[in-house]
Amino acid sequence: MKPVIFCDFDGTITLNDNIIAVMKKFAPPEWEAIKDDILAQKCSVQQGVGRMFSLLPSSLKEEIVQFLLDTARIRDGFSEFVAWTKQQHMPLYIVSGGIDFFVYPLLDGFIEKERIFCNRADFRGETIQITWPYACDEHCQNECGCCKPSLLRKLAPKGAKTIVIGDSITDLAAAKLADHVIARDFLLEKCREFHLPHTPFTTFYDVIDALKESEVIA
């Protein structure tokens, strides 16, 4: 049975965090206090992200998408990584705390929509409302928004090895469940702290090399 790969989006596939970029560009100053509450765990990711986007008028949708298409950068080697996983017949899922209206356009041409799991946006009201199609299952009470450990439990066949690729606090719970983690930045520090089996990466060429060398796929 082939291992199943779960890859983060913001800060992993893209070089920067797109939600933060959107807030810096379009949101009133109140967004920063909400971000600080999330980082201090005074509110859940789901509550905080919902509150931040509710600061933005729905009329900004197209402008936000164009801004990210113009400014977001895909990490080197991602296209080759997706092609390599297909050659190896390894299931690859993108699991993202980002929002569909910008995640889908940024990944267009790289990977099929049905392999992307992220939050959704509703533009029918005056302000942007976020919905949560992949909320926590009965094993998680963290109000993750897009719950990565829940998706790992749901999508990985019983007995399959699992690999998590990520960079941040939102990837940690899934990383603790994985057989191997490919990590950078905050997640790399936590893998070292918790002695999780891991490999550091900078580009997706590093990810391909790590997967080739990993005992998980040997």
N, C-alpha and C positions, 0 to 999 in steps of 0.2 A: 504494500500500500504506500502510495506517494505521500510525503509530508504536505501539510496544508499551510500556506503562507498568509499571514494577516499583516497588512502594511498600513501604517498611519499615512495621513495626507499632509496636513499643515506642519511645516518644519521638517518633514521627512521627504516626501515627494517634492514639495515646494521648498525653496530655501528659507522662506519666512512664514510667519503665522498670518494667514490671510484675514482672520477675524480682527486681529489687532490692527492690521493695516487699514481695514475698512473703518474701524472705530476712530483711528487717528485722523483719517481723511474726512469722514462725514459726520461723526457723532458730536453732540455737545459735551462739554467738559465732565458731566456727571458720569460718563462711562468709566472713567479711571477709578473712581471709588468702588464701582461694582466689580471691576477687574481685581482690585485689591482685596475685596471681600471673598472672591473666588479663591485667590491664592492663599489667603489666610484661613480658608475653609470655614468662613462665617456663613457662606451660602453654598449650595451645591452648584456644580457646573451647569446643570439644567436650569436652575433658577437664575443664575447669573447671566448666562448667554441669552436666555429669554428676555431678561430685563434690558440688557444692552441693545439688542436689536429693536426692542419696542421704543427706543429713543429715535429710531430712524423712520422718516416718512416712506410709505410704500411707493410713492412716486419716484424714489431714487433707484429703483431696481436696475434699470438698464444702465444708468450711470455707474453704479457699483460694479456691475459685471464688466463693463468696458474698462473701468479703472484697473481691475484685477487682471484682465486679459493683457493690458498694456504693461503692467508692472510686475506681476508674479513671475517667478523664474522656476522652471522645473530642474531638479537636481540632475547633474550629469550622469548619464548611463541609464536613466529610467526606461527609455524606450527599448534599449538593448536588454535590460533586465526582464521586462514584460515578455519580449520575444523569447528569451532563454527559458523562462518558466513554461511557456507554451511548448517549446521543443522538448522539454523534460516531462511534459504532461503533469506538472505540479499545479494544483489548484491555487489561485491567487485571488485574494479578496482585499479590497480597499475598505478600511474601516475608519471613518472620519467623524470627528466632532464638528466638522464644517457643515455648510448648508448647501442643499442641492443646487440652488440657483447659481452658485459660482463653482462648486466642485465639478458638476457635470461639464460645463464649458471648458474648464481648465484641463480636464482629463479626456476631452473629446479627441478621438483618433488614437488614444493610447490603450484604452481598455473598455470593455463593454459595460453599459450601465447596470446590467443585472449583477455585475461583480462589485458594484460600489454600494456601500452601506453608509448613509449619512443622515443628518437631520434635514428637515424640510421647512420651507418658508411659505407662509400664507400672506398674500398681498391684497386681500379683499377689503381689509380695514384701512384706516388712516395711517397706521404704523405697521411695521413688519412684525408679524407674529410667527414664532418658531413652533413647529410641531415635532413630535418625538416618536417616529415609527419603530425605533429599535431601543426602547426603554429597557430598564433593568428587569431581569427575570427574578424568580423567587429566591435565587441564591445571592442577589446583590441588592443592597439597600442604599447605595451611594447617590442615587439620582444623577447618574452619569450623563443623561441626555441620550447620546448614542453609546450604548453600553458594550464596550469591547469584550469583556469576559463573557457576557451573555451570548454575544455573536460567536465567540470561539466555541462555547459549549454547543451552540445550535448547529454550526456549519461544519465542524470537524467530525468526520465519521469516527465511531467508537474504535479505539485502538490506533488511530492515525497519529503520527508525530505532528507537533504544531510548532511553527516558527513565527515570532512576532518581530516586526521591524518598526522602530519608533524612536521618539526623541524626548517625550515629555511626561508629566505627571499623569496625563490621561491614558498613557500606555502602560502604566505600572501594574495595574491589577491584572491585565491580560498577560503581561510579561511574567508574572509570578506563576501563571498556569502553563506557560509554554515550555516545550522541551529545549528550545534554544532561542535566544534573543539577539537580534542584530541592532545595536543601539548607538546613539550619539547624544551629546549634550546631557541634560538632566537625567534621562533614562539610563545613560551609561554610568553615571555616578551611582544611581540607585542599584543597578545590576552588581556593581562592585561592592556596595554596602551590604546587600542581601545575599551575596555570593550566588547569584543566578548564572547559569551557563550562558555565556554571551561572547559576542565578537563586536568590536567597535567598527564604525564605518564613517566615511566622509562622502563618497559617491556611490552610485549603484553598481559601478564596476567592482567596488569593494564588496558589495553585497553578493554579487555573482561569485566572486572568489571565495567568500565566507561559506556560501552554500555548497560550493564544490568540495570544500575541505571539511565541512561539518560531518561529524559522526551520525547526525540525525538522518542524513540522506545516503549514508554509505551503504 
